[in-house]
Amino acid sequence: MTEISTLDNGLKIITQERPALETVSLGLWVKTGSACEAEANNGISHFLEHMSFKGTNARTALQISEEIEDVGGQSNAYTSRECTAYFAKMMKEDAELAADVLIDSVKNSIFPQEELVKERDVVVQEIKQTYDTPDDIVFDYFQETAFPNQALGRSILGPQEKVKKFTREDLLSYIDTNYAAENMAVCAVGNITHNDFVNMVASRMSDYKAKVKFKADAQVYKGGFMAQKRDIEQSHVILGFQSSSYHNKGHFAEVVLSTILGGGMSSRLFQEIREKRGLVYSVYSFNSMYSNSGLFGIYAGTEAKDLPQLMPVVVDEIKKICNEPVTPKEFARAQAQIKAGLKMGLESSSSTAEVLARQQLMYGRTYTTAELTAQYDAVTIADITDAAQRIFQGAPTYTLLGAYDKFMEYDELQKALA
């Protein structure tokens, strides 16, 4: 059973006790990320995530790592566009140690100058590595093209020139505006009682400031075209459209649509483009949801010579799913994939903690598997057609990176989709 308590400052503490386990997965999730940054400090959410493990008044950077790993624990962190997370997995008897280290790192980091200088270089190397990974950086280009000149369109890592200039004062200022109890959730799943975890967290976080001081940019989808030629073996293509935010219940039908269109080896895109025609190694669709918008996308990697054939086939599949009802068989298969995925994911205590914390931050509550399954069961075949027609009639975002000569131009694509 999932239990939730709220401290006086608004901090949500979530647990799901699993007495059969010998471990506890726990962490602290913050509802802020690159989509909550100003242009001047783009990349600071991710840089702060790195710097949070570089020392506090009580621990050095080495001690932070050693205290977790000396008892066999694991810790990590990540930054996304609307969330930053700090988490660990420990033996049940070491849960309080993990809570103390993570909370200390987030709450009391001192950002030593020598660590800051080193970590700037580390993050710059990460940025360069991403740039050198075409099937990774193409998604940044896609995001920027879909949401130009706004926070949701900027990269999570930020540009090198900004990262190289971040100071201790910049980090402290960002914490002051973007980190507060009201936009945090602390969660533990495993062999731990709710009362014990509440006491661990309350003793360390009850004095944390309550309110944030920032307001995120609007999320205004625009769409458009971007191409970058590189001397590499493949062309990487993403075609996308605006979809629903996670607050819009229409997103349940959009998830089913994505699964049918490009959600596995039995999906339409995989079967038509890879299995029948051999045009790609990888092709899939995805649906990214944000607080005020969403992105439905189709990714494919192909050789330059096959690029002129690829996009017409993708367009044909889009038009088919807009104009012809999906079959009961593929609809049932997609529903089964989604519901099985929900249940399989919750077998992991780490995945469950992630899901519960993010649900609390996004919706202000958590959902049971039965509640989510009911939402998908309520989707109909007609809803899939409606979702396809709604999404694919919008302005496309078309991003191309790699080796290419001939390809379907943006104007040509718009005409083909009409």
Secondary structure by P-SEA (a helix, b strand, c coil): cbbbbbcccbbbbbbbbbccccbbbbbcccccccccccccccaaaaaaaaacccccccccaaaaaaaaaccccccccccccccccccccccccaaaaaaaaaaaaaccccccaaaaaaaaaaaaaaaaaaaaccccaaaaaaaaaacccccccccccccaaaaacccaaaaaaaaacccccccbbbbccccccaaaaaaaaaacccccccccccccccbbbbbbbbbbbccccbbbbbbbbbbbcccccaaaaaaaaaaaaccccccaaaaacccccccccccbbbbbbcccbbbbbbbbbbccccccccaaaaaaaaaaaacccccaaaaaaaaaaaaaaaaaaaccaaaaaaaaaaaaaaccccccaaaaaaaaaaccaaaaaaaaaaccccbbbbbbbccccccccaaaaaaaac
